Amino acid sequence: MLDSPKKMAIKALDKTKSTLKSANGYALHTTEEVVTEGIVVAEQWQTVANIALKDSLKLAATQQEIVFDTLTGIKKHVLLSKKRFTKLIA
């Protein structure tokens, strides 16, 4: 004999609850994996950014030294040229 409609409804609700719990558990697990992976990737990019920043600061310091060395050389050249020009005119 067939189950009564009440029993069928209860079975359907129980199966729905079980399916929803399973889906909710899967969604929660997947979300945790995504967030964890996102944190790991963010840490890796932070490391890369720190290295790039440090290297760029070293490069900027080197370029600054080159600029000041060039300016010092130009200053010496201008002073020497001034002395020579003064001797030519005097």
N, CA, C and O atoms as CSV, one atom per row, in Angstrom:
chain,resi,resn,atom,element,x,y,z
A,1,MET,N,N,0.840,-1.174,0.000
A,1,MET,CA,C,0.000,0.000,0.000
A,1,MET,C,C,0.892,1.246,0.000
A,1,MET,O,O,1.986,1.234,0.564
A,2,LEU,N,N,0.422,2.297,-0.625
A,2,LEU,CA,C,1.180,3.544,-0.701
A,2,LEU,C,C,1.228,4.239,0.643
A,2,LEU,O,O,0.333,4.116,1.480
A,3,ASP,N,N,2.324,4.983,0.812
A,3,ASP,CA,C,2.449,5.770,2.037
A,3,ASP,C,C,1.381,6.844,2.048
A,3,ASP,O,O,0.911,7.304,1.007
A,4,SER,N,N,1.021,7.221,3.239
A,4,SER,CA,C,0.022,8.271,3.362
A,4,SER,C,C,0.647,9.595,2.913
A,4,SER,O,O,1.866,9.753,2.979
A,5,PRO,N,N,-0.165,10.534,2.463
A,5,PRO,CA,C,0.372,11.828,2.008
A,5,PRO,C,C,1.206,12.535,3.075
A,5,PRO,O,O,2.164,13.239,2.753
A,6,LYS,N,N,0.843,12.348,4.339
A,6,LYS,CA,C,1.591,13.000,5.421
A,6,LYS,C,C,3.008,12.420,5.482
A,6,LYS,O,O,3.975,13.171,5.616
A,7,LYS,N,N,3.139,11.100,5.387
A,7,LYS,CA,C,4.450,10.468,5.430
A,7,LYS,C,C,5.279,10.867,4.210
A,7,LYS,O,O,6.485,11.090,4.315
A,8,MET,N,N,4.626,10.952,3.060
A,8,MET,CA,C,5.331,11.354,1.834
A,8,MET,C,C,5.867,12.779,1.967
A,8,MET,O,O,6.987,13.072,1.551
A,9,ALA,N,N,5.055,13.660,2.552
A,9,ALA,CA,C,5.478,15.055,2.744
A,9,ALA,C,C,6.646,15.128,3.729
A,9,ALA,O,O,7.586,15.898,3.530
A,10,ILE,N,N,6.580,14.321,4.791
A,10,ILE,CA,C,7.660,14.319,5.781
A,10,ILE,C,C,8.944,13.797,5.148
A,10,ILE,O,O,10.013,14.361,5.382
A,11,LYS,N,N,8.864,12.730,4.349
A,11,LYS,CA,C,10.037,12.194,3.666
A,11,LYS,C,C,10.632,13.229,2.708
A,11,LYS,O,O,11.847,13.407,2.634
A,12,ALA,N,N,9.743,13.903,1.982
A,12,ALA,CA,C,10.210,14.921,1.041
A,12,ALA,C,C,10.902,16.064,1.782
A,12,ALA,O,O,11.942,16.550,1.338
A,13,LEU,N,N,10.329,16.497,2.915
A,13,LEU,CA,C,10.946,17.564,3.709
A,13,LEU,C,C,12.290,17.122,4.270
A,13,LEU,O,O,13.258,17.882,4.257
A,14,ASP,N,N,12.343,15.877,4.767
A,14,ASP,CA,C,13.606,15.369,5.297
A,14,ASP,C,C,14.670,15.310,4.202
A,14,ASP,O,O,15.819,15.692,4.426
A,15,LYS,N,N,14.289,14.837,3.033
A,15,LYS,CA,C,15.242,14.771,1.919
A,15,LYS,C,C,15.677,16.176,1.509
A,15,LYS,O,O,16.851,16.398,1.213
A,16,THR,N,N,14.743,17.123,1.489
A,16,THR,CA,C,15.070,18.511,1.147
A,16,THR,C,C,16.024,19.100,2.182
A,16,THR,O,O,16.995,19.769,1.829
A,17,LYS,N,N,15.744,18.850,3.465
A,17,LYS,CA,C,16.624,19.344,4.524
A,17,LYS,C,C,18.026,18.759,4.358
A,17,LYS,O,O,19.022,19.475,4.465
A,18,SER,N,N,18.095,17.466,4.098
A,18,SER,CA,C,19.388,16.803,3.915
A,18,SER,C,C,20.136,17.393,2.724
A,18,SER,O,O,21.337,17.652,2.806
A,19,THR,N,N,19.430,17.603,1.627
A,19,THR,CA,C,20.054,18.169,0.429
A,19,THR,C,C,20.526,19.597,0.689
A,19,THR,O,O,21.622,19.973,0.273
A,20,LEU,N,N,19.716,20.383,1.367
A,20,LEU,CA,C,20.099,21.762,1.665
A,20,LEU,C,C,21.295,21.818,2.625
A,20,LEU,O,O,22.176,22.665,2.473
A,21,LYS,N,N,21.322,20.909,3.615
A,21,LYS,CA,C,22.474,20.864,4.519
A,21,LYS,C,C,23.735,20.521,3.745
A,21,LYS,O,O,24.799,21.097,3.973
A,22,SER,N,N,23.602,19.579,2.831
A,22,SER,CA,C,24.754,19.190,2.024
A,22,SER,C,C,25.216,20.353,1.149
A,22,SER,O,O,26.413,20.625,1.053
A,23,ALA,N,N,24.267,21.035,0.512
A,23,ALA,CA,C,24.609,22.174,-0.341
A,23,ALA,C,C,25.220,23.301,0.489
A,23,ALA,O,O,26.176,23.945,0.058
A,24,ASN,N,N,24.671,23.535,1.670
A,24,ASN,CA,C,25.187,24.588,2.542
A,24,ASN,C,C,26.605,24.246,3.003
A,24,ASN,O,O,27.477,25.114,3.037
A,25,GLY,N,N,26.830,22.984,3.357
A,25,GLY,CA,C,28.165,22.546,3.762
A,25,GLY,C,C,29.169,22.698,2.634
A,25,GLY,O,O,30.299,23.134,2.851
A,26,TYR,N,N,28.748,22.335,1.425
A,26,TYR,CA,C,29.628,22.474,0.267
A,26,TYR,C,C,29.958,23.944,0.014
A,26,TYR,O,O,31.110,24.294,-0.244
A,27,ALA,N,N,28.934,24.804,0.089
A,27,ALA,CA,C,29.158,26.238,-0.133
A,27,ALA,C,C,30.101,26.809,0.928
A,27,ALA,O,O,30.986,27.607,0.617
A,28,LEU,N,N,29.905,26.397,2.171
A,28,LEU,CA,C,30.761,26.882,3.257
A,28,LEU,C,C,32.200,26.418,3.057
A,28,LEU,O,O,33.136,27.204,3.203
A,29,HIS,N,N,32.373,25.153,2.725
A,29,HIS,CA,C,33.714,24.612,2.493
A,29,HIS,C,C,34.401,25.309,1.318
A,29,HIS,O,O,35.575,25.672,1.394
A,30,THR,N,N,33.652,25.488,0.238
A,30,THR,CA,C,34.206,26.140,-0.949
A,30,THR,C,C,34.583,27.587,-0.642
A,30,THR,O,O,35.630,28.063,-1.079
A,31,THR,N,N,33.741,28.278,0.099
A,31,THR,CA,C,34.020,29.666,0.468
A,31,THR,C,C,35.289,29.742,1.316
A,31,THR,O,O,36.122,30.626,1.112
A,32,GLU,N,N,35.435,28.822,2.261
A,32,GLU,CA,C,36.640,28.810,3.092
A,32,GLU,C,C,37.887,28.578,2.239
A,32,GLU,O,O,38.918,29.213,2.461
A,33,GLU,N,N,37.796,27.674,1.269
A,33,GLU,CA,C,38.941,27.413,0.389
A,33,GLU,C,C,39.289,28.644,-0.436
A,33,GLU,O,O,40.462,28.982,-0.593
A,34,VAL,N,N,38.268,29.310,-0.961
A,34,VAL,CA,C,38.502,30.495,-1.786
A,34,VAL,C,C,39.150,31.605,-0.956
A,34,VAL,O,O,40.101,32.246,-1.402
A,35,VAL,N,N,38.633,31.825,0.244
A,35,VAL,CA,C,39.183,32.882,1.103
A,35,VAL,C,C,40.617,32.546,1.511
A,35,VAL,O,O,41.489,33.414,1.500
A,36,THR,N,N,40.853,31.295,1.868
A,36,THR,CA,C,42.201,30.884,2.254
A,36,THR,C,C,43.172,31.051,1.093
A,36,THR,O,O,44.272,31.575,1.267
A,37,GLU,N,N,42.767,30.610,-0.077
A,37,GLU,CA,C,43.621,30.753,-1.257
A,37,GLU,C,C,43.851,32.230,-1.573
A,37,GLU,O,O,44.954,32.618,-1.957
A,38,GLY,N,N,42.825,33.045,-1.415
A,38,GLY,CA,C,42.963,34.487,-1.644
A,38,GLY,C,C,43.965,35.110,-0.696
A,38,GLY,O,O,44.747,35.973,-1.095
A,39,ILE,N,N,43.951,34.681,0.555
A,39,ILE,CA,C,44.901,35.200,1.536
A,39,ILE,C,C,46.319,34.789,1.168
A,39,ILE,O,O,47.247,35.593,1.254
A,40,VAL,N,N,46.487,33.529,0.755
A,40,VAL,CA,C,47.816,33.045,0.369
A,40,VAL,C,C,48.348,33.841,-0.820
A,40,VAL,O,O,49.502,34.269,-0.821
A,41,VAL,N,N,47.506,34.037,-1.824
A,41,VAL,CA,C,47.926,34.781,-3.018
A,41,VAL,C,C,48.232,36.234,-2.659
A,41,VAL,O,O,49.195,36.806,-3.170
A,42,ALA,N,N,47.425,36.834,-1.788
A,42,ALA,CA,C,47.674,38.215,-1.367
A,42,ALA,C,C,49.016,38.328,-0.647
A,42,ALA,O,O,49.748,39.299,-0.841
A,43,GLU,N,N,49.337,37.336,0.184
A,43,GLU,CA,C,50.634,37.345,0.865
A,43,GLU,C,C,51.780,37.243,-0.140
A,43,GLU,O,O,52.802,37.914,0.005
A,44,GLN,N,N,51.604,36.400,-1.159
A,44,GLN,CA,C,52.640,36.272,-2.176
A,44,GLN,C,C,52.828,37.583,-2.926
A,44,GLN,O,O,53.959,37.998,-3.176
A,45,TRP,N,N,51.735,38.233,-3.285
A,45,TRP,CA,C,51.836,39.502,-4.005
A,45,TRP,C,C,52.424,40.592,-3.113
A,45,TRP,O,O,53.130,41.481,-3.590
A,46,GLN,N,N,52.130,40.518,-1.816
A,46,GLN,CA,C,52.712,41.495,-0.898
A,46,GLN,C,C,54.223,41.321,-0.850
A,46,GLN,O,O,54.963,42.305,-0.812
A,47,THR,N,N,54.681,40.078,-0.851
A,47,THR,CA,C,56.118,39.810,-0.871
A,47,THR,C,C,56.743,40.359,-2.146
A,47,THR,O,O,57.798,40.992,-2.106
A,48,VAL,N,N,56.089,40.112,-3.275
A,48,VAL,CA,C,56.594,40.620,-4.558
A,48,VAL,C,C,56.623,42.145,-4.542
A,48,VAL,O,O,57.589,42.755,-5.001
A,49,ALA,N,N,55.574,42.755,-4.017
A,49,ALA,CA,C,55.516,44.221,-3.970
A,49,ALA,C,C,56.619,44.779,-3.069
A,49,ALA,O,O,57.236,45.793,-3.395
A,50,ASN,N,N,56.864,44.123,-1.947
A,50,ASN,CA,C,57.942,44.584,-1.053
A,50,ASN,C,C,59.293,44.510,-1.737
A,50,ASN,O,O,60.100,45.435,-1.639
A,51,ILE,N,N,59.539,43.405,-2.431
A,51,ILE,CA,C,60.813,43.257,-3.146
A,51,ILE,C,C,60.939,44.326,-4.229
A,51,ILE,O,O,61.987,44.954,-4.381
A,52,ALA,N,N,59.856,44.522,-4.977
A,52,ALA,CA,C,59.883,45.525,-6.046
A,52,ALA,C,C,60.120,46.916,-5.469
A,52,ALA,O,O,60.876,47.708,-6.032
A,53,LEU,N,N,59.478,47.206,-4.356
A,53,LEU,CA,C,59.642,48.522,-3.737
A,53,LEU,C,C,61.073,48.727,-3.258
A,53,LEU,O,O,61.664,49.785,-3.475
A,54,LYS,N,N,61.625,47.705,-2.604
A,54,LYS,CA,C,63.018,47.820,-2.134
A,54,LYS,C,C,63.973,47.994,-3.307
A,54,LYS,O,O,64.877,48.829,-3.263
A,55,ASP,N,N,63.767,47.194,-4.363
A,55,ASP,CA,C,64.646,47.302,-5.529
A,55,ASP,C,C,64.487,48.652,-6.220
A,55,ASP,O,O,65.462,49.222,-6.708
A,56,SER,N,N,63.256,49.161,-6.260
A,56,SER,CA,C,63.055,50.461,-6.905
A,56,SER,C,C,63.707,51.566,-6.093
A,56,SER,O,O,64.209,52.535,-6.661
A,57,LEU,N,N,63.707,51.436,-4.773
A,57,LEU,CA,C,64.383,52.436,-3.943
A,57,LEU,C,C,65.892,52.380,-4.153
A,57,LEU,O,O,66.554,53.418,-4.182
A,58,LYS,N,N,66.440,51.174,-4.300
A,58,LYS,CA,C,67.869,51.048,-4.594
A,58,LYS,C,C,68.184,51.688,-5.939
A,58,LYS,O,O,69.176,52.404,-6.080
A,59,LEU,N,N,67.337,51.425,-6.920
A,59,LEU,CA,C,67.534,52.003,-8.248
A,59,LEU,C,C,67.450,53.526,-8.192
A,59,LEU,O,O,68.264,54.216,-8.805
A,60,ALA,N,N,66.473,54.050,-7.460
A,60,ALA,CA,C,66.335,55.505,-7.335
A,60,ALA,C,C,67.565,56.105,-6.649
A,60,ALA,O,O,68.035,57.175,-7.035
A,61,ALA,N,N,68.078,55.418,-5.641
A,61,ALA,CA,C,69.275,55.918,-4.955
A,61,ALA,C,C,70.473,55.926,-5.896
A,61,ALA,O,O,71.257,56.876,-5.903
A,62,THR,N,N,70.613,54.874,-6.684
A,62,THR,CA,C,71.711,54.819,-7.655
A,62,THR,C,C,71.579,55.931,-8.681
A,62,THR,O,O,72.561,56.595,-9.016
A,63,GLN,N,N,70.370,56.133,-9.178
A,63,GLN,CA,C,70.152,57.203,-10.162
A,63,GLN,C,C,70.433,58.573,-9.549
A,63,GLN,O,O,70.980,59.455,-10.211
A,64,GLN,N,N,70.059,58.745,-8.294
A,64,GLN,CA,C,70.312,60.015,-7.617
A,64,GLN,C,C,71.819,60.248,-7.488
A,64,GLN,O,O,72.298,61.363,-7.691
A,65,GLU,N,N,72.563,59.194,-7.151
A,65,GLU,CA,C,74.014,59.323,-7.072
A,65,GLU,C,C,74.602,59.693,-8.425
A,65,GLU,O,O,75.510,60.521,-8.502
A,66,ILE,N,N,74.092,59.089,-9.493
A,66,ILE,CA,C,74.581,59.403,-10.845
A,66,ILE,C,C,74.308,60.867,-11.171
A,66,ILE,O,O,75.167,61.550,-11.729
A,67,VAL,N,N,73.132,61.345,-10.829
A,67,VAL,CA,C,72.782,62.745,-11.105
A,67,VAL,C,C,73.716,63.684,-10.352
A,67,VAL,O,O,74.226,64.645,-10.928
A,68,PHE,N,N,73.943,63.412,-9.066
A,68,PHE,CA,C,74.813,64.295,-8.291
A,68,PHE,C,C,76.266,64.209,-8.752
A,68,PHE,O,O,76.974,65.216,-8.757
A,69,ASP,N,N,76.711,63.027,-9.135
A,69,ASP,CA,C,78.065,62.900,-9.684
A,69,ASP,C,C,78.201,63.700,-10.982
A,69,ASP,O,O,79.213,64.358,-11.222
A,70,THR,N,N,77.158,63.627,-11.808
A,70,THR,CA,C,77.162,64.389,-13.065
A,70,THR,C,C,77.181,65.886,-12.784
A,70,THR,O,O,77.933,66.629,-13.414
A,71,LEU,N,N,76.359,66.329,-11.842
A,71,LEU,CA,C,76.328,67.757,-11.494
A,71,LEU,C,C,77.678,68.218,-10.930
A,71,LEU,O,O,78.139,69.319,-11.229
A,72,THR,N,N,78.299,67.372,-10.121
A,72,THR,CA,C,79.620,67.716,-9.591
A,72,THR,C,C,80.634,67.840,-10.728
A,72,THR,O,O,81.452,68.759,-10.738
A,73,GLY,N,N,80.575,66.911,-11.684
A,73,GLY,CA,C,81.472,66.965,-12.837
A,73,GLY,C,C,81.238,68.214,-13.664
A,73,GLY,O,O,82.188,68.855,-14.114
A,74,ILE,N,N,79.970,68.563,-13.864
A,74,ILE,CA,C,79.648,69.773,-14.637
A,74,ILE,C,C,80.150,71.014,-13.898
A,74,ILE,O,O,80.681,71.933,-14.521
A,75,LYS,N,N,79.985,71.044,-12.578
A,75,LYS,CA,C,80.441,72.183,-11.785
A,75,LYS,C,C,81.958,72.342,-11.922
A,75,LYS,O,O,82.457,73.447,-12.129
A,76,LYS,N,N,82.687,71.221,-11.803
A,76,LYS,CA,C,84.148,71.285,-11.952
A,76,LYS,C,C,84.529,71.768,-13.346
A,76,LYS,O,O,85.456,72.563,-13.502
A,77,HIS,N,N,83.818,71.289,-14.347
A,77,HIS,CA,C,84.108,71.696,-15.720
A,77,HIS,C,C,83.834,73.189,-15.927
A,77,HIS,O,O,84.611,73.884,-16.581
A,78,VAL,N,N,82.727,73.671,-15.365
A,78,VAL,CA,C,82.388,75.098,-15.505
A,78,VAL,C,C,83.442,75.955,-14.794
A,78,VAL,O,O,83.862,76.979,-15.333
A,79,LEU,N,N,83.875,75.552,-13.596
A,79,LEU,CA,C,84.892,76.325,-12.874
A,79,LEU,C,C,86.215,76.337,-13.641
A,79,LEU,O,O,86.878,77.371,-13.731
A,80,LEU,N,N,86.597,75.179,-14.195
A,80,LEU,CA,C,87.827,75.117,-14.982
A,80,LEU,C,C,87.705,75.979,-16.246
A,80,LEU,O,O,88.644,76.680,-16.623
A,81,SER,N,N,86.543,75.914,-16.889
A,81,SER,CA,C,86.324,76.727,-18.091
A,81,SER,C,C,86.355,78.210,-17.753
A,81,SER,O,O,86.851,79.017,-18.539
A,82,LYS,N,N,85.832,78.572,-16.592
A,82,LYS,CA,C,85.834,79.971,-16.168
A,82,LYS,C,C,87.274,80.459,-15.991
A,82,LYS,O,O,87.624,81.560,-16.417
A,83,LYS,N,N,88.094,79.632,-15.364
A,83,LYS,CA,C,89.505,80.013,-15.173
A,83,LYS,C,C,90.191,80.190,-16.520
A,83,LYS,O,O,90.903,81.174,-16.724
A,84,ARG,N,N,89.991,79.268,-17.428
A,84,ARG,CA,C,90.620,79.352,-18.749
A,84,ARG,C,C,90.125,80.573,-19.510
A,84,ARG,O,O,90.908,81.282,-20.142
A,85,PHE,N,N,88.832,80.810,-19.446
A,85,PHE,CA,C,88.264,81.970,-20.158
A,85,PHE,C,C,88.802,83.276,-19.580
A,85,PHE,O,O,89.101,84.224,-20.306
A,86,THR,N,N,88.916,83.298,-18.243
A,86,THR,CA,C,89.460,84.494,-17.595
A,86,THR,C,C,90.895,84.744,-18.047
A,86,THR,O,O,91.272,85.893,-18.279
A,87,LYS,N,N,91.698,83.700,-18.177
A,87,LYS,CA,C,93.085,83.850,-18.632
A,87,LYS,C,C,93.128,84.346,-20.087
A,87,LYS,O,O,93.988,85.153,-20.442
A,88,LEU,N,N,92.207,83.865,-20.921
A,88,LEU,CA,C,92.184,84.297,-22.316
A,88,LEU,C,C,91.830,85.775,-22.439
A,88,LEU,O,O,92.404,86.489,-23.261
A,89,ILE,N,N,90.908,86.221,-21.642
A,89,ILE,CA,C,90.471,87.618,-21.735
A,89,ILE,C,C,91.456,88.560,-21.035
A,89,ILE,O,O,91.669,89.675,-21.509
A,90,ALA,N,N,92.037,88.155,-19.964
A,90,ALA,CA,C,92.920,89.035,-19.197
A,90,ALA,C,C,94.229,89.322,-19.852
A,90,ALA,O,O,95.051,90.051,-19.296
